[in-house]
Amino acid sequence: AGTAAGTTVLTAVPTFPDAGCKFIYAYGDTAPVATPGTVLTDWNDFVNGATYQIASGKKVTVAMVNVSTFAVTGSGNATVVAAT
């Protein structure tokens, strides 16, 4: 949970993306799918350890993508717990 109501802090492991990659994220009522090899161009840039305004109970997926092709190289998801 974040420090302000309705916020959460998201972290990913590994802490930094592989060389030539970056982290992106999306969320919803169900966990967005990020299958390796899939191209994702409409997700948001992710900053590890940053505070996000996402409601409790939403499902968030963080994916690592190649910066040239936006092809997924790995991903994970979790249920958000936001501050109240």
C-alpha positions as CSV (number, residue, x, y, z in Angstrom):
1,A,0.0,0.0,0.0
2,G,1.1,3.6,-0.6
3,T,1.0,6.4,1.9
4,A,-2.0,8.3,0.5
5,A,-5.5,6.8,0.2
6,G,-6.0,4.9,-3.0
7,T,-2.3,4.5,-3.8
8,T,-0.1,1.5,-3.9
9,V,3.7,0.9,-4.4
10,L,4.6,-1.6,-7.1
11,T,7.9,-3.4,-7.2
12,A,9.2,-5.9,-9.7
13,V,12.0,-8.6,-9.4
14,P,14.4,-8.3,-11.0
15,T,14.8,-4.6,-9.9
16,F,16.1,-3.5,-13.3
17,P,15.1,-4.8,-16.7
18,D,17.6,-6.7,-18.8
19,A,19.8,-4.8,-21.2
20,G,17.7,-3.6,-24.2
21,C,14.5,-4.0,-22.3
22,K,12.1,-1.9,-20.2
23,F,9.2,-2.6,-17.8
24,I,5.6,-1.7,-18.7
25,Y,2.3,-2.3,-16.8
26,A,-1.4,-2.5,-17.2
27,Y,-4.2,-3.3,-14.7
28,G,-7.9,-4.2,-14.7
29,D,-10.6,-6.3,-13.0
30,T,-8.7,-9.4,-14.3
31,A,-4.9,-9.6,-14.8
32,P,-3.9,-8.3,-18.2
33,V,-2.1,-11.0,-20.2
34,A,1.5,-10.6,-21.3
35,T,2.6,-13.8,-23.0
36,P,6.3,-14.1,-23.9
37,G,6.7,-13.1,-27.6
38,T,3.5,-11.0,-27.7
39,V,3.9,-7.4,-28.8
40,L,2.5,-4.8,-26.3
41,T,2.4,-1.2,-27.5
42,D,-0.5,0.3,-25.5
43,W,0.7,-0.3,-21.9
44,N,2.2,2.3,-19.5
45,D,5.8,2.7,-18.6
46,F,6.6,1.2,-15.2
47,V,9.0,2.7,-12.7
48,N,10.1,0.1,-10.1
49,G,9.2,1.1,-6.5
50,A,7.0,4.1,-7.6
51,T,3.6,4.9,-6.2
52,Y,0.6,4.3,-8.4
53,Q,-3.0,5.2,-8.0
54,I,-4.8,1.9,-8.5
55,A,-7.7,0.7,-6.5
56,S,-7.5,-2.3,-4.1
57,G,-8.6,-5.5,-5.6
58,K,-7.5,-4.6,-9.2
59,K,-5.1,-7.0,-10.9
60,V,-1.9,-5.5,-12.2
61,T,0.6,-7.1,-14.6
62,V,4.2,-5.9,-15.1
63,A,5.9,-7.1,-18.2
64,M,9.5,-6.7,-19.5
65,V,9.6,-5.9,-23.2
66,N,12.3,-5.4,-25.7
67,V,12.6,-1.6,-26.4
68,S,12.9,-2.1,-30.1
69,T,10.1,-4.6,-30.8
70,F,8.0,-4.3,-27.6
71,A,7.9,-8.1,-27.5
72,V,7.4,-9.5,-24.0
73,T,10.4,-11.3,-22.5
74,G,8.8,-12.0,-19.1
75,S,5.9,-10.9,-16.9
76,G,4.2,-11.3,-13.5
77,N,1.0,-10.2,-11.9
78,A,-0.5,-9.5,-8.5
79,T,-3.6,-8.2,-6.7
80,V,-3.3,-4.5,-5.7
81,V,-3.5,-3.5,-2.0
82,A,-4.0,0.3,-1.9
83,A,-3.9,2.5,1.2
84,T,-7.2,3.4,2.8
